[in-house]
């Protein structure tokens, strides 16, 4: 078969704020997110979390998936309106109702979100099609999983001085609404509709708020037989203490039996079957209200056994959330950024762990990888003796690894030409030439804290020891000691070429301290100092061009650090400013501030604010690998944003997020014999990816199948479909998805 090959010199990039385009979660796993509320749809649970983020849990596989943010973070917390902010009709159709940012709908399991209203209080579904929405001054009902809504009536007094806590349905007709009193004068209540919201009755539970006690209903579960439970707490404002309560009904809530437990606070009830019930919350007296507790009944609520179910894992624990899978009879309990699972009706819990359940604060990659697509990298958590993560493919895959017990904890690490240098306990320097299998302690006779490690090659590196710069050009066999600088504290350093070192830190004079940029061309024997009125954070150099980041300004040099000028500033109050930055090369960079992420493609002349929908509100550390993928760390979590190819050269370039069809340049290119091809489809469709020679002859079919929308990668091994080794030369690969067709060139070089 022959085809006409047309190579376009231009391409179009579209940005979307509410879809997952080209990023993936790396670690920790399960995710360390504060959960606001949850819902179950089919065999999945969905969790609405802090900072406008969402993740899902597959009950069948116990796999977590971190979904894209439904909206950019706007420094707003839903607070008291966070008890029910997510609802799914099934595994695909769902809603988030966030008082800060609005109402959002997904029809593809949370991979894309569309804003549907400026705000609503809560949504719930009774079946896969029928659901209700509170908001806009009324109640609305859907019969098509939220595609359209029709208004229903509500009693006027339901809205009077009430704070909605929960809306719950068991079918297309039976619906309950719980309200709670947070302040004196507010009214709690339990409301029931038997006809899909057409009429309502307020149920009498026997609990009422007064001037000293505030009643809060938090959760409700009722079975089709009429057996059900409501849990919550009564807060006594005089003694500053909670009393937990459990209400039981056998007739859909017409009558209730009340059980109270002083100094306990209940938030969730799980109705496992007609006999087994789990109630979860925290201890309820200040200041010890951060201890997770469980009340368990195996006799349909006649007796309730108290336990602290995860005390063997954590002495400090606070209840966040819990869900139950009826299909697999499994309880998932969330506390302290961890997940615990019970398969014996809450008698015991096991912590859910994985190969990537590590928190990290730093990541670094080989500055001069020997094999381009085998770039070595390390990610770790400072001052922590737990295992670290290591990659040998530029961050495509990661594995746990541990230091020998006598080394202690990782402080800093740097890599070049597959040699790792590592500062442990901020006191000792180690070296590994076998990917961390063994470590050699280097003889550095300094007893002050080691800092600012930068590795230029396998033999040349620099670090600071309090106020002294120390370099080596022979892998740590000998040392070059710069003079002691009593009034300079070095934070970070960077090397542009042998001997040329630039760093940032603090400069102290007799009356004050200032940020400073310092540089040397002779391994620190002599210095040039550039002081600023900024708190200096980081520095990165290329051959002659370099960038230094302060809290308020980004500085640039074009003469190897001899002079610096401000090219980008962040004004505002003292607490506003930049947090971190990274440059892939001298032109393409990324910077984070309290206002979000901005990118440049022309060396900082212009900056464009960008939102990739990653589940972070900011960043503590960002680093590029040699392919242009960006690794972002925030609050001990790490994600990878895939780099996109720039047609102007053979390197990967960080670019704007893509929400349309996209075919990336193969990597590596030229290649021998393997190369990887990456693409994205925004729709579910039949997809083909084929290889052609220079004459247009089809030589290999890599993909020819129906695929859901998503981001994909396939490896081409340089063989034809008949198994023959292809000869050196120019080839083309072409992606077809419906009417979309794109072709790119690649070179097989043997």
Secondary structure, DSSP 8 states (H G I E B T S, - for coil): -B------S-------SSB--SEEEEESSS----EEEEEEETTEEEEEEGGGEEEEEETTTTEEEEE--SS---S---GGG-SS-EEESSSS-EEEEETTTEEEEESSTTSB-EEEES--SEEEESSSS-EEEEETTEEEEESSTTSS-EEE---GGGSTT-EEEEEEESSSS-EEEEEE-SSTT---EEEEESSTTSS-EEE--S----SSEEEEEEEEEE-TTS-EEEEEEEEETTTTEEEEEEEEESSTTSS-EEEEEETEEEEEEEE-SSS-EEEEEEE-BTT-TT-EEEEEESSTTS--EEE-TTTTT-SS--EEEEEEETTTTEEEEEETTEEEEESSTTS--EE---TT----SEEEE-TT-SSTT---EEEE-TT--S-EEEESSTTSS-EEE---TTT--EEEEEEETTEEEEEETTTEEEEESSTTSS-EE------S-EEEEEE-SSS-EEEEETTEEEEESSTTSS-EE----TTEEEEEEEEEETTEEEEEEEEE-SS-EEEEEEEESSTTSS-EEEEESS-EEEEEE-SS-EEEEESSEEEEESSTTS--EEEEE--SSTT-SEEEEEESSSS-EEEEETTEEEEESSTTSS-EEE----S-SS-SEEEE-TTS-EEEEETTEEEEE--EE-TTSSSEE------S-EE---BSSSBSS-EEEEEEESS-EEEEEEEE-TTSBEEEEEEEEEE-SEEEEEEE-SB-TTS-B--SEEEEEEEEETTEEEEEEEEE--
